[in-house]
Amino acid sequence: MDKRQLGVQLRAILGSPTHLLESSPLRLALPTVLGLTGSGSAYGQLHQAGLHLAVRHVQDWSDGRLTFDVQEFDHGSCNPSQIGRLPELGLIGNGVLLTTFVFCFGAQLAAIQRTKTFAIDPVGSTGPAYKGIPYCYGFRSSWPDDCQAGLWRIIKDRNPGAKRWTVVSSEFAPDWMVPLKRTFAALADSMDVDLEYLGSPYGSDDFSATVEEMKRLNSDVYVLVVYGTDLVRITQELARQGMLCGPTYATVEFDDDVVTQVGHLWDGWYIGQEYLDIVDPPSDWSKLFLREFSLTYSHLKPHYYASLLYSAVFSIAEMVNRIVGFGGNLQAGDDYVKALEMNPRFPHVHGGSAGETGRLIMDVATHSAASIPLVALRAKASADPKTAEKIATFDVGGRNIRYL
């Protein structure tokens, strides 16, 4: 499609960035930290695709007035040695940063606050550990707790006799793990279930000891808070040790790369997450995104990790439009905070209807989503993620559960 035509379509869907359209062309650096290598590299490729598609579309939406110059850094899927070798991430002299994996599980927080850079993580969000930290904003539901709050209640509704629950989580630094455990413990108390917490090695090749401990716990429900190759290997080990018949399982990740490898083992597994409906996209923006993504990246399948990055870049562009409007400084993180707090609502590719985009509403106190479309799925024994059954929609904190 002609770039001018695409720009017209985007402005019809999203509205016009009036202040940008009245300004001279701008070029802004957009330092971005991605997991391009390591156990989460398949996700990093999807993040990268959504990022670059959005940068091109923002240029079209603004009729060429706003161009982001992306500067990419690789955190190696939160590899500690690689994070330690990262430079100042292009923060000094730039007002905004786009990052992933829960601000590298906290490793970036000090640099972000020291440089007063407005930092967005649309993949991991703030998590339970980093809510309300100055300059750090998670532009999705707080991972993994916000999705679990609704999903757990749905699982309990469907399995009222399930009393013994276990969370199996990758182990990271205590500043992440302690609040994560506290959050899940509070959720379990609210549901009157008994909860065990089991740590698993991150980036391991061998999960035999983890699965042996799961077997010993003999729980009714196991929630796997692991991702990437870890999720593949732990599922394969569950099958090897004969653990897949009987208990109920839930996972925080459901994407093509993992499902292709182990989806045939996931019959009946529950998933709660943001949801890019590739079968029946609900809004004009989601249809445009899916069309353009497929045309641009024929080697990739559309995925919510790409659409999360895509939506976040447009949110940054809208804040740039607001800063231009009030005559602010595009190199000052404080002016991005001001722009967000002017109106914490942003359009989103997920959700919506034919005449309306989905919406993300940010909580200005927690710096995470106050509202965003979420869905509960139930997988079938299939390597095709499109076969999963959509069983309910809900909102942050398990609010407004609606069974389908």
Secondary structure by P-SEA (a helix, b strand, c coil): ccaaaaaaaaaaacccccccccccbbbbbbbbbccccccaaaaaaaaaaaaaaaaaaaaaaaccccccbbbbbbcccccaaaaaacccccccccccccccaaaaaacaaaaaaaaccccccccccccccccccccbbbcccccccaaaaaaaaaaaaacccccbbbbbbbbccaaaaaaaaaaaaaaaaaabbbbbbbbbbcccccaaaaaaaaaaacccbbbbcccaaaaaaaaaaaaaacccccbbbbbccccaaaaacccccccccccccccccccccccaaaaaaaaaaaaacccccccaaaaaaaaaaaaaaaaaaaaaaaccccccaaaaaaaaacccbbbbcccccccccbbbbbccccccccccccbbbbbccccccccccccccccccccccccc
